[in-house]
């Protein structure tokens, strides 16, 4: 894992505190419980954005092109930025995002710990880039599935 033991422990601790407070690992319910606004809007070339206002209020924007499964993954990733990278005001989930960025890697780890059913078994062995590709595949394969379904119905 390209994260120090200490950094990983911090993520686990944050997740534990969230669970204690919210009683759930569902990213949408966590957002609701913690007063994080989640808006679904058309986003060109982006899956999600998290934004923290100068007053400290957090908002997650999710692309309306995503289906509910993909929205959940991106919401979990954006929650990771909100809890781990509060000092950065704007975080973008992009396809061409910096695959070697530590903050993206941490947000991906956070998302996978929050959604253990999509966590690859040996994900500690994944590089930053491999993990980013894995998450993107999870998010975007669902768009294709949805598009195929729409085409089938046409
Ligand atoms: Zn991100």
Backbone and ligand atoms as CSV (ligand in chain L), in Angstrom:
chain,resi,resn,atom,element,x,y,z
A,1,UNK,N,N,0.844,-1.196,0.000
A,1,UNK,CA,C,0.000,0.000,0.000
A,1,UNK,C,C,0.880,1.247,0.000
A,2,UNK,N,N,0.519,2.189,-0.855
A,2,UNK,CA,C,1.335,3.402,-0.976
A,2,UNK,C,C,0.904,4.459,0.041
A,3,UNK,N,N,0.574,3.976,1.211
A,3,UNK,CA,C,0.128,4.868,2.272
A,3,UNK,C,C,0.837,4.391,3.532
A,4,UNK,N,N,1.296,5.310,4.350
A,4,UNK,CA,C,1.964,4.864,5.565
A,4,UNK,C,C,0.928,4.225,6.492
A,5,UNK,N,N,1.420,3.401,7.398
A,5,UNK,CA,C,0.552,2.726,8.352
A,5,UNK,C,C,-0.260,3.773,9.135
A,6,UNK,N,N,0.412,4.883,9.425
A,6,UNK,CA,C,-0.197,5.949,10.209
A,6,UNK,C,C,-1.343,6.619,9.428
A,7,UNK,N,N,-1.093,6.869,8.132
A,7,UNK,CA,C,-2.126,7.496,7.300
A,7,UNK,C,C,-3.340,6.581,7.157
A,8,UNK,N,N,-3.056,5.281,6.994
A,8,UNK,CA,C,-4.147,4.322,6.838
A,8,UNK,C,C,-4.951,4.234,8.138
A,9,UNK,N,N,-4.236,4.229,9.271
A,9,UNK,CA,C,-4.913,4.173,10.566
A,9,UNK,C,C,-5.815,5.383,10.775
A,10,UNK,N,N,-5.347,6.534,10.300
A,10,UNK,CA,C,-6.136,7.764,10.417
A,10,UNK,C,C,-7.456,7.627,9.643
A,11,UNK,N,N,-7.375,7.069,8.432
A,11,UNK,CA,C,-8.582,6.875,7.621
A,11,UNK,C,C,-9.546,5.944,8.348
A,12,UNK,N,N,-9.020,4.846,8.893
A,12,UNK,CA,C,-9.865,3.887,9.614
A,12,UNK,C,C,-10.525,4.547,10.834
A,13,UNK,N,N,-9.779,5.426,11.496
A,13,UNK,CA,C,-10.292,6.089,12.678
A,13,UNK,C,C,-11.421,7.049,12.304
A,14,UNK,N,N,-11.225,7.783,11.206
A,14,UNK,CA,C,-12.258,8.712,10.728
A,14,UNK,C,C,-13.534,7.922,10.405
A,15,UNK,N,N,-13.362,6.773,9.724
A,15,UNK,CA,C,-14.509,5.939,9.356
A,15,UNK,C,C,-15.238,5.421,10.594
A,16,UNK,N,N,-14.466,5.063,11.600
A,16,UNK,CA,C,-15.040,4.571,12.848
A,16,UNK,C,C,-15.890,5.656,13.518
A,17,UNK,N,N,-15.340,6.871,13.531
A,17,UNK,CA,C,-16.058,7.990,14.151
A,17,UNK,C,C,-17.339,8.306,13.378
A,18,UNK,N,N,-17.252,8.239,12.059
A,18,UNK,CA,C,-18.438,8.486,11.231
A,18,UNK,C,C,-19.507,7.447,11.551
A,19,UNK,N,N,-19.068,6.185,11.658
A,19,UNK,CA,C,-20.036,5.118,11.944
A,19,UNK,C,C,-20.661,5.300,13.323
A,20,UNK,N,N,-19.828,5.674,14.290
A,20,UNK,CA,C,-20.359,5.891,15.645
A,20,UNK,C,C,-21.405,6.999,15.649
A,21,UNK,N,N,-21.146,8.026,14.856
A,21,UNK,CA,C,-22.049,9.176,14.839
A,21,UNK,C,C,-23.292,8.909,13.992
A,22,UNK,N,N,-23.112,8.267,12.844
A,22,UNK,CA,C,-24.225,8.122,11.888
A,22,UNK,C,C,-24.893,6.745,11.954
A,23,UNK,N,N,-24.191,5.744,12.458
A,23,UNK,CA,C,-24.757,4.407,12.522
A,23,UNK,C,C,-24.949,3.758,11.162
A,24,UNK,N,N,-24.238,4.238,10.158
A,24,UNK,CA,C,-24.366,3.675,8.824
A,24,UNK,C,C,-23.085,3.917,8.031
A,25,UNK,N,N,-22.867,3.071,7.013
A,25,UNK,CA,C,-21.763,3.300,6.081
A,25,UNK,C,C,-22.297,3.758,4.720
A,26,UNK,N,N,-23.598,4.011,4.651
A,26,UNK,CA,C,-24.175,4.456,3.384
A,26,UNK,C,C,-23.787,5.919,3.130
A,27,UNK,N,N,-23.064,6.171,2.021
A,27,UNK,CA,C,-22.578,7.537,1.792
A,27,UNK,C,C,-23.693,8.586,1.747
A,28,UNK,N,N,-24.864,8.210,1.212
A,28,UNK,CA,C,-25.955,9.185,1.120
A,28,UNK,C,C,-26.537,9.486,2.497
A,29,UNK,N,N,-26.671,8.446,3.330
A,29,UNK,CA,C,-27.203,8.656,4.681
A,29,UNK,C,C,-26.192,9.415,5.548
A,30,UNK,N,N,-24.908,9.120,5.360
A,30,UNK,CA,C,-23.875,9.849,6.103
A,30,UNK,C,C,-23.959,11.340,5.748
A,31,UNK,N,N,-24.077,11.622,4.446
A,31,UNK,CA,C,-24.175,13.021,4.004
A,31,UNK,C,C,-25.376,13.693,4.642
A,32,UNK,N,N,-26.486,12.971,4.638
A,32,UNK,CA,C,-27.719,13.530,5.193
A,32,UNK,C,C,-27.553,13.809,6.690
A,33,UNK,N,N,-27.008,12.811,7.403
A,33,UNK,CA,C,-26.827,12.947,8.855
A,33,UNK,C,C,-25.871,14.075,9.221
A,34,UNK,N,N,-24.886,14.299,8.378
A,34,UNK,CA,C,-23.867,15.302,8.709
A,34,UNK,C,C,-24.113,16.618,7.988
A,35,UNK,N,N,-25.327,16.747,7.418
A,35,UNK,CA,C,-25.714,18.015,6.815
A,35,UNK,C,C,-24.831,18.405,5.631
A,36,UNK,N,N,-24.385,17.382,4.901
A,36,UNK,CA,C,-23.620,17.642,3.671
A,36,UNK,C,C,-24.617,17.588,2.526
A,37,UNK,N,N,-24.700,18.674,1.801
A,37,UNK,CA,C,-25.674,18.745,0.720
A,37,UNK,C,C,-25.185,17.933,-0.492
A,38,UNK,N,N,-26.047,17.061,-1.016
A,38,UNK,CA,C,-25.685,16.293,-2.215
A,38,UNK,C,C,-26.593,16.736,-3.359
A,39,UNK,N,N,-25.994,17.282,-4.414
A,39,UNK,CA,C,-26.760,17.753,-5.562
A,39,UNK,C,C,-26.383,16.956,-6.799
A,40,UNK,N,N,-27.385,16.542,-7.557
A,40,UNK,CA,C,-27.140,15.834,-8.812
A,40,UNK,C,C,-27.357,16.822,-9.952
A,41,UNK,N,N,-26.294,17.086,-10.689
A,41,UNK,CA,C,-26.357,18.086,-11.759
A,41,UNK,C,C,-25.594,17.572,-12.982
A,42,UNK,N,N,-25.854,18.154,-14.162
A,42,UNK,CA,C,-25.037,17.749,-15.316
A,42,UNK,C,C,-23.618,18.275,-15.122
A,43,UNK,N,N,-22.638,17.402,-15.211
A,43,UNK,CA,C,-21.234,17.808,-15.059
A,43,UNK,C,C,-20.492,17.328,-16.287
A,44,UNK,N,N,-19.944,18.254,-17.035
A,44,UNK,CA,C,-19.247,17.866,-18.271
A,44,UNK,C,C,-17.872,17.298,-17.959
A,45,UNK,N,N,-17.656,16.016,-18.285
A,45,UNK,CA,C,-16.338,15.402,-18.121
A,45,UNK,C,C,-15.946,15.117,-16.688
A,46,UNK,N,N,-16.878,15.294,-15.781
A,46,UNK,CA,C,-16.586,15.055,-14.372
A,46,UNK,C,C,-17.642,14.128,-13.797
A,47,UNK,N,N,-17.238,13.353,-12.793
A,47,UNK,CA,C,-18.202,12.484,-12.115
A,47,UNK,C,C,-18.711,13.132,-10.847
A,48,UNK,N,N,-17.818,13.849,-10.179
A,48,UNK,CA,C,-18.227,14.460,-8.924
A,48,UNK,C,C,-17.299,15.571,-8.492
A,49,UNK,N,N,-17.833,16.433,-7.653
A,49,UNK,CA,C,-17.055,17.546,-7.092
A,49,UNK,C,C,-17.439,17.647,-5.626
A,50,UNK,N,N,-16.452,17.913,-4.773
A,50,UNK,CA,C,-16.819,18.284,-3.417
A,50,UNK,C,C,-16.294,19.677,-3.157
A,51,UNK,N,N,-17.108,20.441,-2.489
A,51,UNK,CA,C,-16.797,21.845,-2.285
A,51,UNK,C,C,-17.079,22.206,-0.831
A,52,UNK,N,N,-16.144,22.912,-0.251
A,52,UNK,CA,C,-16.358,23.390,1.110
A,52,UNK,C,C,-16.387,24.908,1.068
A,53,UNK,N,N,-17.501,25.468,1.495
A,53,UNK,CA,C,-17.669,26.920,1.436
A,53,UNK,C,C,-16.802,27.584,2.495
A,54,UNK,N,N,-16.559,28.890,2.342
A,54,UNK,CA,C,-15.752,29.588,3.357
A,54,UNK,C,C,-16.342,29.463,4.763
A,55,UNK,N,N,-17.655,29.239,4.849
A,55,UNK,CA,C,-18.267,29.083,6.173
A,55,UNK,C,C,-18.125,27.654,6.693
A,56,UNK,N,N,-17.544,26.762,5.856
A,56,UNK,CA,C,-17.298,25.399,6.300
A,56,UNK,C,C,-18.390,24.414,5.901
A,57,UNK,N,N,-19.388,24.877,5.141
A,57,UNK,CA,C,-20.448,23.965,4.724
A,57,UNK,C,C,-20.027,23.178,3.489
A,58,UNK,N,N,-20.187,21.858,3.571
A,58,UNK,CA,C,-19.734,21.002,2.476
A,58,UNK,C,C,-20.874,20.636,1.537
A,59,UNK,N,N,-20.567,20.627,0.253
A,59,UNK,CA,C,-21.529,20.203,-0.766
A,59,UNK,C,C,-20.841,19.220,-1.708
A,60,UNK,N,N,-21.588,18.166,-2.057
A,60,UNK,CA,C,-21.095,17.200,-3.045
A,60,UNK,C,C,-21.975,17.331,-4.286
A,61,UNK,N,N,-21.353,17.508,-5.435
A,61,UNK,CA,C,-22.092,17.531,-6.698
A,61,UNK,C,C,-21.795,16.229,-7.425
A,62,UNK,N,N,-22.845,15.533,-7.835
A,62,UNK,CA,C,-22.674,14.276,-8.559
A,62,UNK,C,C,-23.227,14.431,-9.966
A,63,UNK,N,N,-22.535,13.830,-10.922
A,63,UNK,CA,C,-22.980,13.926,-12.313
A,63,UNK,C,C,-24.291,13.175,-12.523
A,64,UNK,N,N,-25.212,13.834,-13.203
A,64,UNK,CA,C,-26.502,13.204,-13.487
A,64,UNK,C,C,-26.357,12.090,-14.528
A,65,UNK,N,N,-25.174,11.977,-15.147
A,65,UNK,CA,C,-24.958,10.902,-16.125
A,65,UNK,C,C,-24.708,9.551,-15.441
A,66,UNK,N,N,-24.447,9.576,-14.147
A,66,UNK,CA,C,-24.144,8.327,-13.437
A,66,UNK,C,C,-25.421,7.647,-12.956
A,67,UNK,N,N,-25.411,6.329,-12.929
A,67,UNK,CA,C,-26.541,5.622,-12.326
A,67,UNK,C,C,-26.351,5.581,-10.808
A,68,UNK,N,N,-27.322,5.039,-10.097
A,68,UNK,CA,C,-27.295,5.172,-8.636
A,68,UNK,C,C,-26.104,4.436,-8.011
A,69,UNK,N,N,-25.694,3.330,-8.604
A,69,UNK,CA,C,-24.541,2.566,-8.099
A,69,UNK,C,C,-23.258,3.403,-8.220
A,70,UNK,N,N,-23.073,4.008,-9.385
A,70,UNK,CA,C,-21.883,4.832,-9.615
A,70,UNK,C,C,-21.928,6.091,-8.755
A,71,UNK,N,N,-23.127,6.656,-8.591
A,71,UNK,CA,C,-23.259,7.849,-7.743
A,71,UNK,C,C,-22.807,7.552,-6.322
A,72,UNK,N,N,-23.136,6.354,-5.842
A,72,UNK,CA,C,-22.768,5.962,-4.481
A,72,UNK,C,C,-21.248,5.899,-4.334
A,73,UNK,N,N,-20.573,5.338,-5.324
A,73,UNK,CA,C,-19.111,5.232,-5.282
A,73,UNK,C,C,-18.484,6.621,-5.305
A,74,UNK,N,N,-18.968,7.473,-6.218
A,74,UNK,CA,C,-18.394,8.820,-6.331
A,74,UNK,C,C,-18.702,9.632,-5.072
A,75,UNK,N,N,-19.898,9.447,-4.521
A,75,UNK,CA,C,-20.259,10.146,-3.279
A,75,UNK,C,C,-19.317,9.718,-2.147
A,76,UNK,N,N,-19.017,8.428,-2.060
A,76,UNK,CA,C,-18.094,7.927,-1.028
A,76,UNK,C,C,-16.704,8.527,-1.217
A,77,UNK,N,N,-16.256,8.615,-2.468
A,77,UNK,CA,C,-14.950,9.206,-2.782
A,77,UNK,C,C,-14.916,10.684,-2.366
A,78,UNK,N,N,-15.975,11.403,-2.706
A,78,UNK,CA,C,-16.022,12.839,-2.365
A,78,UNK,C,C,-16.107,13.040,-0.846
A,79,UNK,N,N,-16.806,12.146,-0.161
A,79,UNK,CA,C,-16.835,12.222,1.308
A,79,UNK,C,C,-15.415,12.082,1.858
A,80,UNK,N,N,-14.626,11.213,1.226
A,80,UNK,CA,C,-13.234,11.037,1.626
A,80,UNK,C,C,-12.488,12.360,1.578
A,81,UNK,N,N,-12.682,13.115,0.479
A,81,UNK,CA,C,-12.028,14.428,0.380
A,81,UNK,C,C,-12.515,15.353,1.498
A,82,UNK,N,N,-13.810,15.332,1.750
A,82,UNK,CA,C,-14.365,16.244,2.761
A,82,UNK,C,C,-13.793,15.940,4.140
A,83,UNK,N,N,-13.675,14.648,4.465
A,83,UNK,CA,C,-13.193,14.297,5.800
A,83,UNK,C,C,-11.672,14.319,5.914
A,84,UNK,N,N,-10.985,14.046,4.807
A,84,UNK,CA,C,-9.528,13.930,4.889
A,84,UNK,C,C,-8.793,15.161,4.383
A,85,UNK,N,N,-9.437,15.907,3.489
A,85,UNK,CA,C,-8.722,17.022,2.836
A,85,UNK,C,C,-9.517,18.309,2.948
A,86,UNK,N,N,-9.931,18.618,4.128
A,86,UNK,CA,C,-10.766,19.787,4.352
A,86,UNK,C,C,-10.110,21.093,3.912
A,87,UNK,N,N,-8.795,21.085,3.893
A,87,UNK,CA,C,-8.104,22.334,3.570
A,87,UNK,C,C,-8.159,22.679,2.085
A,88,UNK,N,N,-8.407,21.640,1.282
A,88,UNK,CA,C,-8.560,21.885,-0.149
A,88,UNK,C,C,-10.026,22.214,-0.385
A,89,UNK,N,N,-10.294,23.349,-0.979
A,89,UNK,CA,C,-11.694,23.764,-1.060
A,89,UNK,C,C,-12.477,23.070,-2.155
A,90,UNK,N,N,-11.813,22.729,-3.242
A,90,UNK,CA,C,-12.557,22.134,-4.346
A,90,UNK,C,C,-11.852,20.853,-4.776
A,91,UNK,N,N,-12.582,19.758,-4.841
A,91,UNK,CA,C,-12.020,18.486,-5.277
A,91,UNK,C,C,-12.831,17.941,-6.434
A,92,UNK,N,N,-12.136,17.527,-7.446
A,92,UNK,CA,C,-12.825,17.054,-8.638
A,92,UNK,C,C,-12.518,15.577,-8.870
A,93,UNK,N,N,-13.536,14.820,-9.228
A,93,UNK,CA,C,-13.315,13.425,-9.643
A,93,UNK,C,C,-13.357,13.415,-11.164
A,94,UNK,N,N,-12.195,13.319,-11.777
A,94,UNK,CA,C,-12.140,13.379,-13.232
A,94,UNK,C,C,-11.590,12.080,-13.784
A,95,UNK,N,N,-11.864,11.847,-15.040
A,95,UNK,CA,C,-11.317,10.664,-15.693
A,95,UNK,C,C,-9.815,10.853,-15.888
A,96,UNK,N,N,-9.416,12.077,-16.225
A,96,UNK,CA,C,-8.005,12.343,-16.494
A,96,UNK,C,C,-7.312,12.935,-15.277
A,97,UNK,N,N,-7.907,12.719,-14.119
A,97,UNK,CA,C,-7.325,13.255,-12.900
A,97,UNK,C,C,-5.930,12.703,-12.662
A,98,UNK,N,N,-5.178,13.367,-11.857
A,98,UNK,CA,C,-3.819,12.921,-11.559
A,98,UNK,C,C,-3.844,11.571,-10.850
A,99,UNK,N,N,-3.466,10.549,-11.578
A,99,UNK,CA,C,-3.571,9.185,-11.067
A,99,UNK,C,C,-2.558,8.899,-9.972
A,100,UNK,N,N,-1.563,9.774,-9.849
A,100,UNK,CA,C,-0.560,9.545,-8.819
A,100,UNK,C,C,-0.726,10.451,-7.614
A,101,UNK,N,N,-1.832,11.186,-7.608
A,101,UNK,CA,C,-2.059,12.119,-6.510
A,101,UNK,C,C,-2.364,11.372,-5.218
A,102,UNK,N,N,-1.725,11.801,-4.144
A,102,UNK,CA,C,-1.937,11.150,-2.851
A,102,UNK,C,C,-3.362,11.403,-2.349
A,103,UNK,N,N,-3.873,12.624,-2.584
A,103,UNK,CA,C,-5.222,12.923,-2.094
A,103,UNK,C,C,-6.262,12.065,-2.820
A,104,UNK,N,N,-6.075,11.844,-4.136
A,104,UNK,CA,C,-7.008,10.984,-4.870
A,104,UNK,C,C,-6.935,9.546,-4.336
A,105,UNK,N,N,-5.702,9.120,-4.065
A,105,UNK,CA,C,-5.484,7.764,-3.547
A,105,UNK,C,C,-6.177,7.600,-2.198
A,106,UNK,N,N,-6.012,8.597,-1.328
A,106,UNK,CA,C,-6.638,8.526,-0.010
A,106,UNK,C,C,-8.163,8.522,-0.115
A,107,UNK,N,N,-8.687,9.338,-1.034
A,107,UNK,CA,C,-10.147,9.381,-1.211
A,107,UNK,C,C,-10.651,8.035,-1.749
A,108,UNK,N,N,-9.847,7.392,-2.598
A,108,UNK,CA,C,-10.222,6.075,-3.128
A,108,UNK,C,C,-10.195,5.006,-2.034
A,109,UNK,N,N,-9.180,5.064,-1.175
A,109,UNK,CA,C,-9.096,4.112,-0.056
A,109,UNK,C,C,-10.309,4.318,0.861
A,110,UNK,N,N,-10.607,5.570,1.141
A,110,UNK,CA,C,-11.754,5.907,1.987
A,110,UNK,C,C,-13.034,5.313,1.389
A,111,UNK,N,N,-13.217,5.499,0.082
A,111,UNK,CA,C,-14.425,5.006,-0.592
A,111,UNK,C,C,-14.521,3.485,-0.505
A,112,UNK,N,N,-13.389,2.807,-0.693
A,112,UNK,CA,C,-13.402,1.337,-0.669
A,112,UNK,C,C,-13.633,0.797,0.736
A,113,UNK,N,N,-13.116,1.506,1.735
A,113,UNK,CA,C,-13.354,1.076,3.116
A,113,UNK,C,C,-14.815,1.299,3.496
A,114,UNK,N,N,-15.407,2.329,2.887
A,114,UNK,CA,C,-16.815,2.631,3.155
A,114,UNK,C,C,-17.730,1.646,2.419
A,115,UNK,N,N,-17.273,1.172,1.274
A,115,UNK,CA,C,-18.081,0.264,0.446
A,115,UNK,C,C,-17.342,-1.058,0.283
A,116,UNK,N,N,-17.243,-1.844,1.359
A,116,UNK,CA,C,-16.392,-3.050,1.310
A,116,UNK,C,C,-16.812,-4.053,0.248
A,117,UNK,N,N,-18.079,-4.002,-0.204
A,117,UNK,CA,C,-18.502,-4.985,-1.211
A,117,UNK,C,C,-17.844,-4.745,-2.569
A,118,UNK,N,N,-17.263,-3.568,-2.788
A,118,UNK,CA,C,-16.550,-3.353,-4.062
A,118,UNK,C,C,-15.027,-3.351,-3.859
A,119,UNK,N,N,-14.597,-3.641,-2.627
A,119,UNK,CA,C,-13.156,-3.604,-2.319
A,119,UNK,C,C,-12.467,-4.834,-2.892
A,120,UNK,N,N,-11.452,-4.639,-3.762
A,120,UNK,CA,C,-10.739,-5.812,-4.274
A,120,UNK,C,C,-9.992,-6.514,-3.132
A,121,UNK,N,N,-9.871,-7.836,-3.230
A,121,UNK,CA,C,-9.305,-8.613,-2.127
A,121,UNK,C,C,-7.885,-8.169,-1.784
A,122,UNK,N,N,-7.049,-8.009,-2.795
A,122,UNK,CA,C,-5.645,-7.672,-2.516
A,122,UNK,C,C,-5.361,-6.208,-2.774
A,123,UNK,N,N,-6.275,-5.350,-2.369
A,123,UNK,CA,C,-6.110,-3.971,-2.798
A,123,UNK,C,C,-4.935,-3.259,-2.147
A,124,UNK,N,N,-4.379,-3.823,-1.099
A,124,UNK,CA,C,-3.169,-3.252,-0.504
A,124,UNK,C,C,-2.010,-3.310,-1.492
A,125,UNK,N,N,-2.098,-4.248,-2.442
A,125,UNK,CA,C,-1.024,-4.401,-3.421
A,125,UNK,C,C,-1.204,-3.480,-4.625
A,126,UNK,N,N,-2.353,-2.805,-4.718
A,126,UNK,CA,C,-2.598,-1.918,-5.860
A,126,UNK,C,C,-1.784,-0.636,-5.710
A,127,UNK,N,N,-1.216,-0.192,-6.813
A,127,UNK,CA,C,-0.546,1.110,-6.799
A,127,UNK,C,C,-1.634,2.186,-6.834
A,128,UNK,N,N,-1.232,3.427,-6.630
A,128,UNK,CA,C,-2.181,4.551,-6.704
A,128,UNK,C,C,-2.937,4.512,-8.028
A,129,UNK,N,N,-2.157,4.319,-9.092
A,129,UNK,CA,C,-2.715,4.350,-10.437
A,129,UNK,C,C,-3.677,3.179,-10.669
A,130,UNK,N,N,-3.284,2.002,-10.188
A,130,UNK,CA,C,-4.135,0.820,-10.370
A,130,UNK,C,C,-5.451,0.968,-9.622
A,131,UNK,N,N,-5.374,1.566,-8.441
A,131,UNK,CA,C,-6.590,1.734,-7.650
A,131,UNK,C,C,-7.524,2.748,-8.312
A,132,UNK,N,N,-6.921,3.823,-8.843
A,132,UNK,CA,C,-7.719,4.840,-9.542
A,132,UNK,C,C,-8.417,4.202,-10.754
A,133,UNK,N,N,-7.680,3.391,-11.514
A,133,UNK,CA,C,-8.261,2.733,-12.689
A,133,UNK,C,C,-9.377,1.785,-12.275
A,134,UNK,N,N,-9.153,1.080,-11.175
A,134,UNK,CA,C,-10.156,0.134,-10.685
A,134,UNK,C,C,-11.465,0.865,-10.359
A,135,UNK,N,N,-11.352,1.989,-9.638
A,135,UNK,CA,C,-12.547,2.751,-9.253
A,135,UNK,C,C,-13.238,3.339,-10.483
A,136,UNK,N,N,-12.425,3.871,-11.397
A,136,UNK,CA,C,-13.013,4.436,-12.621
A,136,UNK,C,C,-13.775,3.376,-13.391
A,137,UNK,N,N,-13.215,2.174,-13.422
A,137,UNK,CA,C,-13.869,1.082,-14.137
A,137,UNK,C,C,-15.222,0.770,-13.494
A,138,UNK,N,N,-15.231,0.758,-12.158
A,138,UNK,CA,C,-16.474,0.504,-11.420
A,138,UNK,C,C,-17.513,1.583,-11.735
A,139,UNK,N,N,-17.050,2.829,-11.761
A,139,UNK,CA,C,-17.964,3.955,-11.975
A,139,UNK,C,C,-18.458,3.977,-13.413
A,140,UNK,N,N,-17.531,3.810,-14.365
A,140,UNK,CA,C,-17.912,4.020,-15.760
A,140,UNK,C,C,-18.486,2.790,-16.432
A,141,UNK,N,N,-18.178,1.594,-15.933
A,141,UNK,CA,C,-18.763,0.404,-16.555
A,141,UNK,C,C,-20.279,0.463,-16.393
A,142,UNK,N,N,-20.712,1.126,-15.333
A,142,UNK,CA,C,-22.137,1.229,-15.090
A,142,UNK,C,C,-22.839,2.197,-16.017
A,143,UNK,N,N,-22.099,3.216,-16.460
A,143,UNK,CA,C,-22.690,4.122,-17.450
A,143,UNK,C,C,-22.920,3.335,-18.730
A,144,UNK,N,N,-21.899,2.534,-19.104
A,144,UNK,CA,C,-22.036,1.755,-20.338
A,144,UNK,C,C,-23.206,0.786,-20.236
A,145,UNK,N,N,-23.305,0.145,-19.070
A,145,UNK,CA,C,-24.402,-0.800,-18.874
A,145,UNK,C,C,-25.734,-0.092,-19.080
A,146,UNK,N,N,-25.823,1.104,-18.479
A,146,UNK,CA,C,-27.059,1.858,-18.563
A,146,UNK,C,C,-27.352,2.246,-20.007
A,147,UNK,N,N,-26.294,2.676,-20.726
A,147,UNK,CA,C,-26.473,3.089,-22.115
A,147,UNK,C,C,-26.952,1.903,-22.953
A,148,UNK,N,N,-26.335,0.739,-22.677
A,148,UNK,CA,C,-26.742,-0.463,-23.411
A,148,UNK,C,C,-28.206,-0.777,-23.166
A,149,UNK,N,N,-28.613,-0.609,-21.906
A,149,UNK,CA,C,-30.011,-0.880,-21.569
A,149,UNK,C,C,-30.938,0.063,-22.307
A,150,UNK,N,N,-30.532,1.348,-22.374
A,150,UNK,CA,C,-31.361,2.339,-23.072
A,150,UNK,C,C,-31.477,1.958,-24.544
A,151,UNK,N,N,-30.325,1.548,-25.119
A,151,UNK,CA,C,-30.332,1.156,-26.531
A,151,UNK,C,C,-31.199,-0.078,-26.764
A,152,UNK,N,N,-31.158,-0.983,-25.811
A,152,UNK,CA,C,-31.970,-2.195,-25.937
A,152,UNK,C,C,-33.457,-1.878,-25.957
A,153,UNK,N,N,-33.807,-0.862,-25.161
A,153,UNK,CA,C,-35.214,-0.506,-25.053
A,153,UNK,C,C,-35.697,0.340,-26.233
A,154,UNK,N,N,-34.751,0.902,-26.981
A,154,UNK,CA,C,-35.128,1.820,-28.070
A,154,UNK,C,C,-35.731,1.054,-29.250
L,1,ZN,ZN,ZN,-11.094,12.958,-5.938
